[in-house]
Amino acid sequence: MTSEPVPAQHASVLPMRDRPGDHATRIPPNDVDAEQAVVGALMLAPDVIAEVAAVMDPADHYRPAHETIHRAILHLHSQGQRADPITLGHHLEQVGDLHRVGGRTYLHTLLDAVPTAANAGYYAEIVHDLARRRRSIEAGTRIVQAGLSPDTTAEDLREALALGAETLPTAWAEPIPLNHQPKPPAFPTSVLPAWLREFVEGLAEETQTPPDLAGTLALAVLATTAGGRVIVQLRGRWREPTNLFTVVALPPGNRKSAVFSAMTAPLRAAEKLLASQAAGRIAEAEVTAKMAREAADKAATQAAKAEGPERDGLTAEAIALAQAADSLDIPAKPRLLADDSTPETVTTLMSEQGGRLSVMSAEGGIFDIIAGRYSGTPNMEVFLKGHAGDWLRVDRRTREENIDEPALTMGLAVQPDVLADIGHNRGFDGRGLLARFLYSLPESLVGYRKANPAPVPDHVAERYDRTITALTLSLAEWTDPAVLRLTPEADQALSAYDQHIEPQLRPRGGRLGHITKWASKLVGATARIAGLLHLAQHLDNGYTQPITGETMNAAIEIGEYFATHALTVFDLMGADTTLARARTLLSVLEDNGWESVSRRDLFAKLSRSEFPSVGDLEPVTVLLEEHGYLRIATPPRTGKRGRPPAPRYLLHPQLREAKA
């Protein structure tokens, strides 16, 4: 790292800070490379934002442009948006700062200045240390100037000392709140095809509900039409089916049933049409099977009455007729939808429907059923394999059936309490059922709704119903699924997203590290969404065209939406035990008002049900240290033998203020 000024082309927009008096020709301590590496790392890896914030403040930058960019990144992050040169440039342009920081070109330069984002904390320490030195120099300069001036009075000197002290860094930075997750964003309806977007937005307006409800259900509706009938070919043997598990959670009184009914209406209409079209074939098959069984029974009766050689011949004929009768299949009545059905019923229906089914419900009773409400034993095999498309065996009384590639879709609208309850079911989490759902937890509009909202325009509603019905009917008879491939641009976009997600799965410091079971399926779910958006965009011939980069980027935007909501939902479920314990520990520290406390004394104040052993304190105190609430101090050894001394915790003054 060097302390050379920014290249000349940026000199006009990156002015150096004013330097006092006789030292105007001396450059204060600074490291432009380190500052560039910090802000560049914040763009490349948002998961390092908390780490950097625990070390330095944006005001620590020597270059005003870097401070402006740093604060803009934090602003976008607080709004749940990712900061990259495009989004950051747009924001800076809106607030009038883009030219002052060097323009969009300089934002791209910052990305190239990052040796590795993993060292962001180290770069921040360099910047912070140099800022401390500059403040010390500024404070000393003020005091020296005041002391050398013959006009300085004792009062002036005291004021200079006080002003100088204000420039020195405080002992404690502002702690980072534990609930620092940004507010989950609204469903990105803008990326939906026009016919679907207009209906989703219109229905949200008519019912005065968040667009998340209709938007998430729209994906489940598309998955119902395409699940088991279309797959997305990614790389090598990696393929993703197009069925989804989605769940939207809203409190009572949010008109979930009304939205649910409107979104699923064309599926119910298509189901009736399919049943009507199949009625003749089913009746013919039933009559044929009945006649074959009667013929076999008649032959068996004749064989039983015969004697000698004639009996052997008639018996062979009866056996052949019975086998022929057994081989006749009666088509099942077409079904697209099931409600809160038992796992056994879902399995039977999937077997009858060629492995395809959609469980759609405006209630959360299905989770109780899966947990064993009626059987007393949890049964989630069909749901786990139905989501993944893994081979499923169905044992019947008379025969065994195999579902080679099951495709189960689930679209649920429940109350938030349901999510909190299922989060405590170890079986759901341990078997991976919770990891298969895409979660939406929008903000309720109750109390802020219009009295007379505009209804969905008739032509918009009719087009939605007509399109979903037609798409369902066109794919219903497909037995061999169509294979959707990616354009090079789509493949590149998905690969970049995969690379973007991977470091976020790290257990320590990764944004998604505490929900890796869910997050490890995010890229695959995004590919599934891309397939559905592609079919919705190309209604007549989607299966003959590859998925474009534009469609994949739209799916990625929806994937990021679900990732942010998943963090909130799993927090509601209590998935992050370290975070939950940290909140408990923070409450204990506030209640006691200590300036510092030993590990032993702190452990004595904690519940053994939540902190069974002293070792359970370590990850929690590390988290609180990273957020700036405490500092871990380990006393030096007093001898060569024995255990090392236990750490002592120095506590942020704000914790004592909370007690006061």
Summary of the structure (lengths in Angstrom):
residues: 660
radius of gyration: 32.9
end to end distance: 45.3
largest distance: 140.4
contacts: 2054
relative contact order: 0.10
helix: 58%
strand: 8%
